Amino acid sequence: MFRKSFLFVGLALLLAGAAALWSLFRPPAATAANWESKVAAAVLQEAAQQLRAQQLRAQGQTEFLVFLVEQADLSGAALLGTKLEKGRYVYQQLTQTAAATQAPVLAALDGLAGVAYRPYWVANMIWVRGGLEAVQAMASRSDVARIAANPSVYGGVEPMEGVQNNPQGIEWNISLVGAPDVWAAGTTGQGAVIAGQDTGYEWTHPAIMNQYRGYAGGNADHNYNWHDAIHENNPNTPPGNVCGFDSLVPCDDNNHGTHTMGTMVGDDGGSNQIGMAPGARWIGCRNMEDGWGTPATYSECFQWFIAPTDLNGENPDPAMAPDVVSNSWSCPTTEGCTDPNVMLAVVESVRAAGIFISVSAGNSGSGCSTVNTPAAIYDASFSVGATTSSDVIASYSSRGPVTVDGSNRLKPDISAPGSSVRSSIRGGGYAVFSGTSMAAPHVAGLVGLLVSANPNLSGQVDQLEGLIADTAVPLTTTQTCGGVPGDQIPNNTYGYGRIDALAAYEAASPLMQLSFTIYWANGGQEARHLAFFQDGRFADDAGAAGAWGFQAGNNRLIISYDPGQACRALAVGGFTGQKTAQGWMACRDGSGLFGVWQAEMP
């Protein structure tokens, strides 16, 4: 671990010019008496224990996360139309905030002997390993908001139930949710990018190798397609690791990650059809060492997904970000994640960038309010419960509502098959696992299918969540949790129900598409591509949306539209041929702006 190891390019230079030289070594004024109020109890306890013991791995040191007061304002992302626009904006806002504020804190850390640190921008925070002196020095600063623990936690990695190498054809779980019917309609995930953060991935496994974005034509290029957030041994694991550390090649040290990726995209081209979206491409990040991770390793992977980098951790590019990230891990309070909001800002940053976040709900059921760990508890996450082959909830699947953060939020959001799921493992084999870790990848694969069917959905997380929820098979239970009856939809057992890939696909696929050109009376001109859906919605390639209707009696097409001219517009017209249409458009805000339009089907 290098003390000055930066995860984003050029930050050292940006930070150096962010403040006058004297301020780099002069901490802002703070009241020393109340510094402990900023520090998580777990940090103080471990630091004090290790200081007394004088025998631990770093001589009285502990790991903690320093959250600065100033955090980036990402609200503008919601106003942007495309995923790329959202991603670039979020990346710029986050990195600029970190560059403008972290320099004095990093300089103070440089002045403390034996302290290691790593700055992040996905939230304005710094990972630190140091003793009680470092904790106090950071908490005493007025530009530091709080100190959170960075415990080593077992990420909820389920054990293998048994090896099953005999080909099974299309797996029962894939058939149950209707994915093969979507494939038959010509959509297999082509054009979509699915990501996972887990124990790593055996990228050469026959079921996932050809789907890896870093592999084409017999050549492999892992730049922008793989990141390893494991830099050293976890204190809970034996020395060394089969993948090493900071691996430059995708590697799985456990089987769990390879299994989840198989459920997302797996297909060996033969009789092992184990994945939801075999035509999609995948990228990955290792966030656990043999099942053990920390809030910092989880956050580092999330940061990389917003703007993937080359293998040197340089030249980040939001254009290479995935459409969806699958997360089959947890951070429980019983293992040290006592702050339920430790990754809240991180997860919200990823969502603001237009990336869908599928998260396993947890395996602490069947009691109520057992969805209780980051990132499953967050509103920004789409949390997934596990069902069986009989379409009933698995006994272990965690239930809502979320009470650990006081929100009483309904969870899970949705359910998917999770019990006795056969998928890929290391060594080119196949095995059965059970858990909500197996359920979340189904949703990630479904997002890949939907984005493939309608590329305008890429980056539109709210719409994607709505499509999946609205088309789910409604499932009920006799269990009442949080005052919500189990026979109500949604409920705290199944959420909105079990995913239905075909129904979601049909709702996402446009009934009609038009290349639409508006000629405004003021001389302006705009060209858009419009997709019309069966539920009366439409959207264009610039992110604008609205409602539409067709009057068959007079062949009239009516559109309520906001085309980006700062007005809500009404467009009325009709088809002039089998593939052509035209009409007029006027703003309804009193501006007097109007124009005409012409359209044709592609």
C-alpha positions as CSV (number, residue, x, y, z in Angstrom):
1,M,0.0,0.0,0.0
2,F,1.5,3.3,-1.0
3,R,0.8,6.3,1.1
4,K,0.4,8.5,-2.0
5,S,-1.5,6.1,-4.2
6,F,-4.1,8.0,-6.1
7,L,-7.0,6.4,-7.9
8,F,-7.7,9.2,-10.3
9,V,-5.4,10.7,-12.9
10,G,-3.6,13.8,-12.2
11,L,-5.1,14.4,-8.8
12,A,-1.8,15.1,-7.1
13,L,-1.2,18.0,-9.5
14,L,-4.7,19.3,-9.1
15,L,-4.5,19.1,-5.3
16,A,-1.1,20.8,-5.3
17,G,-2.5,24.0,-6.7
18,A,-5.8,23.9,-4.8
19,A,-4.6,26.0,-1.8
20,A,-1.7,28.2,-0.8
21,L,1.3,26.2,0.3
22,W,1.0,27.3,4.0
23,S,-2.5,26.0,4.2
24,L,-1.4,22.5,3.3
25,F,0.2,22.1,6.7
26,R,-2.1,24.2,8.8
27,P,-5.3,22.4,9.8
28,P,-8.5,24.5,10.0
29,A,-9.5,25.6,13.4
30,A,-11.6,23.1,15.3
31,T,-12.7,22.5,18.8
32,A,-10.5,19.7,20.2
33,A,-13.0,19.0,22.9
34,N,-15.6,17.6,20.6
35,W,-13.5,15.7,18.1
36,E,-14.7,12.3,19.4
37,S,-18.3,13.2,18.4
38,K,-17.3,12.9,14.7
39,V,-15.8,9.4,15.2
40,A,-17.7,6.1,14.9
41,A,-17.5,4.2,18.2
42,A,-16.0,1.2,16.4
43,V,-13.0,3.3,15.3
44,L,-12.3,4.6,18.7
45,Q,-12.7,1.2,20.3
46,E,-10.4,-0.6,17.9
47,A,-7.8,2.1,17.9
48,A,-7.7,2.1,21.7
49,Q,-7.5,-1.7,21.9
50,Q,-4.8,-1.9,19.4
51,L,-2.8,0.9,21.0
52,R,-2.9,-1.0,24.3
53,A,-2.1,-4.3,22.8
54,Q,0.9,-3.0,20.8
55,Q,1.1,-6.3,19.0
56,L,-1.2,-6.0,16.0
57,R,-0.4,-5.9,12.4
58,A,0.4,-2.2,12.2
59,Q,1.4,-1.4,15.8
60,G,-1.8,0.0,17.3
61,Q,-3.4,1.1,14.0
62,T,-6.9,0.8,12.6
63,E,-8.6,1.5,9.3
64,F,-11.1,4.3,8.9
65,L,-12.8,6.5,6.4
66,V,-12.6,10.3,6.6
67,F,-15.6,12.0,5.1
68,L,-15.1,15.7,4.3
69,V,-17.8,18.3,5.0
70,E,-18.1,19.3,1.3
71,Q,-19.7,16.8,-0.9
72,A,-20.4,17.2,-4.6
73,D,-23.8,18.4,-5.8
74,L,-25.1,15.9,-8.3
75,S,-28.6,17.2,-8.7
76,G,-27.9,18.5,-12.2
77,A,-27.5,14.9,-13.5
78,A,-31.3,14.3,-13.3
79,L,-31.8,17.1,-15.9
80,L,-29.5,15.4,-18.5
81,G,-30.9,13.2,-21.1
82,T,-28.4,10.5,-21.9
83,K,-26.3,8.1,-19.9
84,L,-23.1,9.5,-21.2
85,E,-24.1,13.0,-20.4
86,K,-25.0,11.9,-16.9
87,G,-21.8,10.0,-16.4
88,R,-19.5,12.8,-17.6
89,Y,-21.3,15.3,-15.4
90,V,-21.2,13.2,-12.3
91,Y,-17.5,12.3,-12.8
92,Q,-16.7,16.0,-13.3
93,Q,-18.6,17.1,-10.3
94,L,-17.1,14.4,-8.0
95,T,-13.5,14.8,-9.1
96,Q,-13.6,18.6,-9.0
97,T,-15.0,18.6,-5.5
98,A,-12.3,16.2,-4.3
99,A,-9.5,18.1,-6.0
100,A,-10.7,21.4,-4.5
101,T,-10.9,20.2,-0.9
102,Q,-8.7,17.2,-0.1
103,A,-5.3,18.8,-0.4
104,P,-5.0,20.2,3.2
105,V,-6.3,16.9,4.7
106,L,-3.8,14.8,2.7
107,A,-1.0,17.2,3.7
108,A,-1.9,16.7,7.3
109,L,-1.8,13.0,6.9
110,D,1.6,13.3,5.3
111,G,2.8,14.9,8.5
112,L,1.8,11.9,10.6
113,A,4.4,9.2,10.9
114,G,3.4,5.7,9.8
115,V,0.1,6.6,8.3
116,A,-1.2,5.2,5.0
117,Y,-4.0,6.7,3.0
118,R,-5.9,6.4,-0.3
119,P,-8.1,9.3,-1.5
120,Y,-11.4,8.6,-3.3
121,W,-13.8,10.8,-5.2
122,V,-16.9,8.6,-5.6
123,A,-17.7,10.3,-2.3
124,N,-15.4,13.0,-0.9
125,M,-13.6,10.6,1.4
126,I,-10.1,9.2,2.3
127,W,-9.3,5.7,3.4
128,V,-6.7,5.9,6.3
129,R,-4.7,3.4,8.3
130,G,-3.3,5.0,11.4
131,G,-3.4,5.1,15.2
132,L,-5.4,7.1,17.7
133,E,-3.3,10.2,16.9
134,A,-4.4,10.1,13.3
135,V,-8.0,9.6,14.2
136,Q,-7.9,12.6,16.5
137,A,-6.0,14.8,14.0
138,M,-8.6,14.1,11.3
139,A,-11.6,14.5,13.6
140,S,-10.3,17.8,15.0
141,R,-10.5,19.4,11.6
142,S,-13.4,21.7,10.7
143,D,-13.3,20.4,7.1
144,V,-13.9,16.8,8.2
145,A,-17.6,15.8,8.7
146,R,-17.1,12.4,10.3
147,I,-14.9,9.4,10.7
148,A,-16.5,6.0,9.8
149,A,-15.1,2.5,10.5
150,N,-13.7,0.4,7.6
151,P,-14.2,-3.0,9.0
152,S,-13.3,-6.3,7.3
153,V,-16.6,-8.0,6.7
154,Y,-17.6,-11.3,5.2
155,G,-19.6,-10.3,2.2
156,G,-22.3,-12.9,2.5
157,V,-20.7,-15.3,0.1
158,E,-22.8,-18.5,0.0
159,P,-21.1,-22.0,0.1
160,M,-21.2,-24.3,-2.9
161,E,-23.9,-26.9,-2.7
162,G,-22.5,-29.3,-5.2
163,V,-20.7,-29.6,-8.6
164,Q,-23.0,-30.3,-11.6
165,N,-20.9,-30.5,-14.7
166,N,-23.5,-32.4,-16.9
167,P,-25.0,-30.0,-19.4
168,Q,-28.6,-29.0,-18.6
169,G,-29.6,-27.0,-21.6
170,I,-31.5,-23.8,-20.6
171,E,-31.5,-23.7,-16.8
172,W,-34.9,-23.8,-15.0
173,N,-34.4,-20.4,-13.5
174,I,-33.7,-18.8,-16.9
175,S,-36.8,-20.4,-18.4
176,L,-39.0,-19.6,-15.4
177,V,-38.5,-15.8,-15.8
178,G,-39.1,-16.0,-19.6
179,A,-35.7,-15.0,-20.9
180,P,-35.7,-17.6,-23.8
181,D,-38.9,-15.9,-25.1
182,V,-37.0,-12.6,-25.3
183,W,-34.2,-14.3,-27.1
184,A,-36.7,-15.8,-29.6
185,A,-37.8,-12.2,-30.4
186,G,-34.2,-11.4,-31.4
187,T,-33.0,-9.7,-28.2
188,T,-30.2,-11.4,-26.3
189,G,-28.5,-8.4,-24.7
190,Q,-26.5,-7.2,-27.7
191,G,-25.3,-3.7,-27.2
192,A,-25.7,-3.7,-23.4
193,V,-22.8,-3.8,-20.9
194,I,-23.3,-5.6,-17.6
195,A,-20.9,-5.3,-14.7
196,G,-20.3,-7.1,-11.4
197,Q,-18.3,-6.6,-8.3
198,D,-17.6,-9.8,-6.4
199,T,-14.8,-12.2,-5.5
200,G,-13.5,-11.8,-9.1
201,Y,-14.2,-13.7,-12.3
202,E,-12.5,-16.5,-14.2
203,W,-12.8,-14.7,-17.5
204,T,-11.6,-17.7,-19.6
205,H,-14.5,-19.9,-18.5
206,P,-16.2,-21.1,-21.7
207,A,-19.6,-19.8,-20.6
208,I,-18.5,-16.2,-20.1
209,M,-15.3,-15.7,-22.1
210,N,-16.8,-14.7,-25.4
211,Q,-19.1,-12.2,-23.6
212,Y,-16.2,-10.5,-21.8
213,R,-15.8,-7.0,-23.2
214,G,-12.0,-7.3,-23.1
215,Y,-11.9,-10.3,-25.4
216,A,-12.4,-10.1,-29.2
217,G,-11.0,-12.1,-32.0
218,G,-8.7,-14.2,-29.9
219,N,-7.1,-11.2,-28.3
220,A,-7.5,-9.9,-24.7
221,D,-7.3,-6.3,-23.5
222,H,-8.2,-5.8,-19.9
223,N,-7.9,-2.0,-19.9
224,Y,-11.2,-0.5,-19.0
225,N,-12.7,-3.9,-18.5
226,W,-11.2,-5.1,-15.2
227,H,-10.1,-3.6,-11.9
228,D,-8.8,-5.2,-8.8
229,A,-9.6,-3.4,-5.5
230,I,-7.8,-5.9,-3.4
231,H,-4.4,-4.5,-2.7
232,E,-3.3,-6.7,0.2
233,N,-4.2,-9.6,2.5
234,N,-7.4,-9.2,4.5
235,P,-6.6,-9.8,8.2
236,N,-9.2,-12.6,8.2
237,T,-7.6,-14.6,5.4
238,P,-4.4,-16.7,5.2
239,P,-1.3,-15.1,3.8
240,G,-1.1,-14.8,0.0
241,N,-3.9,-15.3,-2.5
242,V,-4.3,-17.4,-5.6
243,C,-5.0,-14.3,-7.6
244,G,-2.3,-12.2,-6.0
245,F,-3.1,-8.5,-5.3
246,D,-3.7,-5.7,-7.8
247,S,-4.2,-8.4,-10.4
248,L,-3.9,-7.1,-14.0
249,V,-6.0,-10.0,-15.3
250,P,-9.5,-11.0,-14.2
251,C,-9.3,-13.7,-11.6
252,D,-11.6,-15.3,-9.0
253,D,-10.3,-16.5,-5.7
254,N,-13.5,-18.1,-4.5
255,N,-16.0,-19.2,-7.3
256,H,-18.8,-16.9,-6.1
257,G,-18.1,-14.2,-8.6
258,T,-17.8,-16.5,-11.6
259,H,-21.1,-18.1,-10.6
260,T,-22.9,-14.7,-10.5
261,M,-21.5,-13.6,-13.8
262,G,-22.7,-16.9,-15.4
263,T,-26.3,-16.1,-14.4
264,M,-26.0,-12.7,-16.0
265,V,-24.5,-13.6,-19.4
266,G,-23.5,-17.3,-19.4
267,D,-23.7,-19.4,-22.5
268,D,-21.0,-21.7,-23.7
269,G,-22.5,-22.0,-27.2
270,G,-23.5,-25.5,-26.5
271,S,-25.8,-27.0,-23.8
272,N,-24.9,-24.8,-20.9
273,Q,-27.3,-21.9,-21.2
274,I,-27.1,-20.5,-17.8
275,G,-27.4,-16.7,-18.3
276,M,-30.1,-14.1,-18.8
277,A,-28.4,-12.0,-21.5
278,P,-25.9,-14.1,-23.4
279,G,-25.5,-11.4,-26.1
280,A,-24.4,-8.7,-23.6
281,R,-20.8,-7.8,-22.7
282,W,-19.5,-7.8,-19.2
283,I,-16.8,-6.1,-17.2
284,G,-15.8,-6.7,-13.6
285,C,-14.1,-5.6,-10.4
286,R,-12.8,-7.7,-7.5
287,N,-14.1,-6.3,-4.2
288,M,-13.5,-9.2,-1.8
289,E,-10.6,-11.4,-1.0
290,D,-11.9,-14.9,-0.6
291,G,-15.2,-13.5,0.5
292,W,-13.9,-10.7,2.8
293,G,-14.3,-7.1,1.8
294,T,-14.5,-3.6,3.4
295,P,-16.5,-0.5,2.7
296,A,-13.4,0.9,1.0
297,T,-13.1,-2.0,-1.4
298,Y,-16.8,-2.0,-2.3
299,S,-16.6,1.8,-2.8
300,E,-13.5,1.6,-5.0
301,C,-15.3,-0.8,-7.4
302,F,-18.3,1.6,-7.5
303,Q,-15.9,4.4,-8.3
304,W,-14.2,2.5,-11.1
305,F,-17.6,1.7,-12.7
306,I,-18.5,5.4,-13.0
307,A,-15.3,6.0,-15.0
308,P,-13.4,2.8,-15.8
309,T,-9.6,3.2,-16.2
310,D,-6.7,1.5,-17.8
311,L,-4.8,-1.1,-15.9
312,N,-2.6,1.6,-14.4
313,G,-5.6,3.3,-12.8
314,E,-5.3,6.2,-15.2
315,N,-7.2,7.9,-18.0
316,P,-10.7,7.3,-16.5
317,D,-13.5,7.4,-19.1
318,P,-17.2,7.6,-18.2
319,A,-18.0,6.5,-21.8
320,M,-16.8,3.0,-20.8
321,A,-19.2,2.7,-17.8
322,P,-21.7,-0.2,-17.7
323,D,-25.5,0.0,-17.9
324,V,-26.0,-2.0,-14.7
325,V,-23.9,-3.3,-11.8
326,S,-24.8,-6.5,-10.0
327,N,-23.9,-6.7,-6.3
328,S,-24.0,-10.0,-4.4
329,W,-22.4,-9.0,-1.1
330,S,-23.4,-7.4,2.1
331,C,-21.9,-5.3,4.9
332,P,-23.6,-6.4,8.2
333,T,-23.6,-4.6,11.5
334,T,-22.7,-7.9,13.2
335,E,-19.3,-7.8,11.4
336,G,-18.5,-4.1,12.0
337,C,-20.6,-2.1,9.5
338,T,-22.3,-0.2,12.3
339,D,-23.0,2.9,10.2
340,P,-25.8,2.0,7.8
341,N,-25.1,5.1,5.7
342,V,-21.4,4.4,5.2
343,M,-21.9,3.8,1.5
344,L,-25.0,5.9,0.9
345,A,-23.3,8.8,-0.9
346,V,-21.3,6.3,-3.0
347,V,-24.3,4.4,-4.2
348,E,-26.2,7.6,-4.9
349,S,-23.3,8.8,-7.0
350,V,-23.4,5.6,-9.1
351,R,-27.1,5.9,-9.7
352,A,-26.8,9.6,-10.6
353,A,-24.4,8.6,-13.3
354,G,-27.2,6.6,-14.9
355,I,-26.1,3.2,-13.8
356,F,-28.7,0.7,-12.5
357,I,-27.7,-1.0,-9.2
358,S,-29.0,-4.5,-8.6
359,V,-28.3,-5.7,-5.0
360,S,-29.0,-9.0,-3.2
361,A,-31.4,-8.4,-0.4
362,G,-29.5,-10.6,2.1
363,N,-29.9,-14.1,3.6
364,S,-31.1,-13.2,7.1
365,G,-34.8,-14.2,6.7
366,S,-37.4,-15.2,7.4
367,G,-38.0,-12.5,10.0
368,C,-39.2,-9.0,9.2
369,S,-36.8,-6.1,8.9
370,T,-33.9,-8.4,8.0
371,V,-33.0,-6.3,4.9
372,N,-30.5,-4.5,7.1
373,T,-27.2,-4.1,5.4
374,P,-25.6,-1.7,2.9
375,A,-26.2,-1.5,0.0
376,A,-29.5,-3.4,0.0
377,I,-31.1,-0.9,2.4
378,Y,-30.7,2.1,0.1
379,D,-33.4,3.7,-2.0
380,A,-30.9,4.1,-4.7
381,S,-30.4,0.3,-4.9
382,F,-32.8,-2.1,-6.5
383,S,-32.8,-4.9,-3.9
384,V,-33.7,-8.5,-4.9
385,G,-35.2,-11.3,-2.8
386,A,-34.8,-14.9,-3.7
387,T,-37.5,-17.4,-4.8
388,T,-37.5,-21.1,-5.4
389,S,-38.4,-23.2,-8.4
390,S,-41.9,-23.3,-7.0
391,D,-42.2,-19.5,-7.2
392,V,-42.3,-19.0,-3.5
393,I,-40.0,-16.9,-1.3
394,A,-36.9,-18.7,0.0
395,S,-37.0,-19.1,3.8
396,Y,-33.5,-17.4,4.1
397,S,-34.5,-14.4,1.9
398,S,-34.4,-11.2,3.9
399,R,-37.6,-9.2,4.5
400,G,-38.4,-5.6,4.9
401,P,-39.1,-3.0,5.9
402,V,-35.7,-1.3,6.5
403,T,-35.5,-0.1,10.1
404,V,-31.8,0.0,10.6
405,D,-31.6,3.5,9.2
406,G,-35.0,4.6,10.5
407,S,-36.5,4.9,7.0
408,N,-39.1,2.1,7.3
409,R,-38.5,1.7,3.6
410,L,-40.2,-1.2,1.8
411,K,-37.7,-3.8,0.6
412,P,-37.0,-5.9,-1.3
413,D,-38.0,-4.1,-4.5
414,I,-38.3,-7.3,-6.5
415,S,-37.6,-11.0,-6.4
416,A,-35.9,-13.6,-8.7
417,P,-34.9,-17.2,-8.6
418,G,-32.1,-17.8,-6.0
419,S,-32.4,-21.3,-4.7
420,S,-30.5,-24.2,-6.3
421,V,-29.2,-22.1,-9.2
422,R,-26.7,-23.9,-11.5
423,S,-24.0,-21.6,-13.0
424,S,-20.3,-21.4,-13.8
425,I,-17.4,-21.9,-11.4
426,R,-13.6,-21.8,-11.6
427,G,-11.9,-24.5,-13.6
428,G,-14.4,-24.4,-16.4
429,G,-17.0,-26.3,-14.3
430,Y,-20.5,-25.7,-13.1
431,A,-22.1,-25.9,-9.6
432,V,-25.2,-25.2,-7.6
433,F,-25.5,-22.3,-5.2
434,S,-28.4,-20.8,-3.2
435,G,-28.9,-17.3,-1.9
436,T,-30.0,-13.8,-2.8
437,S,-26.6,-13.5,-4.3
438,M,-27.9,-15.8,-7.0
439,A,-31.1,-13.7,-7.4
440,A,-29.6,-10.2,-8.0
441,P,-27.7,-11.3,-11.2
442,H,-31.1,-12.2,-12.8
443,V,-32.2,-8.6,-12.5
444,A,-28.8,-7.3,-13.9
445,G,-29.3,-9.6,-16.9
446,L,-32.8,-8.4,-17.3
447,V,-31.6,-4.8,-17.4
448,G,-29.2,-5.9,-20.2
449,L,-32.1,-7.3,-22.2
450,L,-34.2,-4.2,-21.8
451,V,-31.4,-1.8,-22.8
452,S,-30.7,-4.0,-25.7
453,A,-34.4,-4.0,-26.8
454,N,-34.6,-0.2,-26.3
455,P,-31.2,1.6,-26.2
456,N,-33.1,4.8,-25.1
457,L,-33.5,3.2,-21.7
458,S,-29.7,3.2,-21.1
459,G,-29.1,5.6,-18.2
460,Q,-32.8,5.9,-17.4
461,V,-32.7,4.1,-14.0
462,D,-36.2,5.2,-12.9
463,Q,-37.8,4.0,-16.1
464,L,-36.0,0.6,-15.9
465,E,-37.0,0.1,-12.3
466,G,-40.5,1.0,-13.1
467,L,-40.7,-1.4,-16.1
468,I,-39.3,-4.3,-14.0
469,A,-41.7,-3.6,-11.1
470,D,-44.8,-3.0,-13.2
471,T,-44.4,-6.2,-15.2
472,A,-43.4,-8.5,-12.4
473,V,-45.6,-11.6,-11.6
474,P,-47.4,-10.4,-8.4
475,L,-46.7,-12.8,-5.5
476,T,-48.3,-12.7,-2.0
477,T,-47.8,-14.2,1.4
478,T,-49.5,-14.5,4.7
479,Q,-46.6,-12.7,6.4
480,T,-47.2,-9.1,7.4
481,C,-44.1,-7.0,7.9
482,G,-44.0,-3.4,9.0
483,G,-47.7,-3.2,9.0
484,V,-47.9,-4.0,5.2
485,P,-50.1,-7.1,4.6
486,G,-48.5,-9.8,2.6
487,D,-51.4,-9.9,0.2
488,Q,-50.7,-6.3,-0.8
489,I,-48.5,-5.5,-3.8
490,P,-45.8,-4.5,-3.2
491,N,-45.1,-6.2,0.1
492,N,-42.0,-6.6,2.3
493,T,-41.5,-10.3,1.3
494,Y,-41.5,-10.3,-2.6
495,G,-41.5,-6.5,-3.3
496,Y,-43.5,-6.1,-6.5
497,G,-43.2,-9.8,-7.3
498,R,-41.0,-12.2,-9.3
499,I,-39.4,-10.7,-12.5
500,D,-41.0,-11.5,-15.8
501,A,-38.5,-10.9,-18.6
502,L,-40.9,-11.3,-21.5
503,A,-43.5,-8.9,-20.0
504,A,-40.8,-6.3,-19.3
505,Y,-39.4,-6.7,-22.8
506,E,-42.8,-6.2,-24.4
507,A,-43.4,-3.1,-22.3
508,A,-39.9,-1.7,-23.1
509,S,-40.0,-2.5,-26.8
510,P,-41.3,0.3,-29.0
511,L,-44.4,-0.3,-31.0
512,M,-43.4,2.3,-33.5
513,Q,-40.3,4.4,-34.2
514,L,-40.1,7.7,-36.1
515,S,-37.2,9.9,-37.3
516,F,-38.8,13.2,-36.3
517,T,-37.7,16.7,-37.6
518,I,-39.2,19.9,-36.1
519,Y,-39.0,23.1,-38.2
520,W,-39.7,26.0,-35.8
521,A,-41.1,29.3,-37.1
522,N,-38.1,31.2,-35.6
523,G,-35.8,29.4,-37.9
524,G,-34.6,26.7,-35.6
525,Q,-34.6,23.0,-36.5
526,E,-34.3,19.9,-34.4
527,A,-34.0,16.2,-35.4
528,R,-35.0,13.5,-33.0
529,H,-35.6,9.7,-33.1
530,L,-38.8,8.9,-31.3
531,A,-39.8,5.5,-29.9
532,F,-43.5,4.9,-29.0
533,F,-44.5,2.3,-26.4
534,Q,-47.7,0.3,-25.9
535,D,-48.6,2.0,-22.6
536,G,-48.9,5.4,-24.2
537,R,-45.3,6.6,-23.4
538,F,-42.7,7.7,-25.8
539,A,-39.1,8.9,-25.5
540,D,-36.5,10.3,-27.8
541,D,-32.8,9.9,-28.2
542,A,-32.1,13.1,-26.3
543,G,-33.9,11.9,-23.2
544,A,-37.1,13.9,-23.6
545,A,-40.3,12.0,-23.0
546,G,-44.1,12.4,-23.2
547,A,-47.3,10.7,-24.0
548,W,-48.9,9.8,-27.3
549,G,-52.2,8.6,-28.8
550,F,-53.5,7.6,-32.1
551,Q,-57.1,8.2,-33.4
552,A,-57.7,5.5,-36.0
553,G,-60.9,7.1,-37.3
554,N,-59.2,10.2,-38.7
555,N,-55.6,8.8,-38.8
556,R,-54.4,11.4,-36.3
557,L,-51.3,11.1,-34.2
558,I,-51.3,13.3,-31.1
559,I,-48.2,13.9,-29.0
560,S,-47.7,15.8,-25.7
561,Y,-44.0,16.5,-25.9
562,D,-41.2,18.6,-24.3
563,P,-38.7,18.7,-27.2
564,G,-36.1,20.9,-25.4
565,Q,-37.3,24.3,-26.4
566,A,-38.2,25.2,-22.8
567,C,-41.9,24.5,-23.5
568,R,-44.4,21.8,-23.2
569,A,-45.4,21.2,-26.8
570,L,-48.5,19.7,-28.4
571,A,-47.9,18.0,-31.7
572,V,-50.8,17.0,-33.9
573,G,-50.5,15.3,-37.3
574,G,-51.2,12.2,-39.3
575,F,-49.7,9.5,-41.5
576,T,-49.3,10.5,-45.1
577,G,-48.1,7.1,-46.2
578,Q,-47.2,3.7,-44.7
579,K,-43.9,5.1,-43.3
580,T,-44.3,8.9,-43.3
581,A,-46.2,11.4,-41.2
582,Q,-46.4,15.2,-40.8
583,G,-48.2,17.8,-38.8
584,W,-47.8,21.0,-36.6
585,M,-46.4,21.7,-33.2
586,A,-47.0,24.5,-30.8
587,C,-45.7,25.4,-27.3
588,R,-48.4,25.6,-24.6
589,D,-46.6,28.1,-22.4
590,G,-47.8,31.2,-24.1
591,S,-44.5,31.9,-25.8
592,G,-46.1,31.7,-29.2
593,L,-43.4,29.4,-30.5
594,F,-44.8,27.0,-33.1
595,G,-43.6,25.0,-36.1
596,V,-44.2,22.0,-38.3
597,W,-42.8,18.5,-38.3
598,Q,-42.1,15.7,-40.6
599,A,-41.4,12.1,-39.7
600,E,-40.6,8.8,-41.3
601,M,-40.2,5.3,-40.0
602,P,-36.6,4.0,-40.1
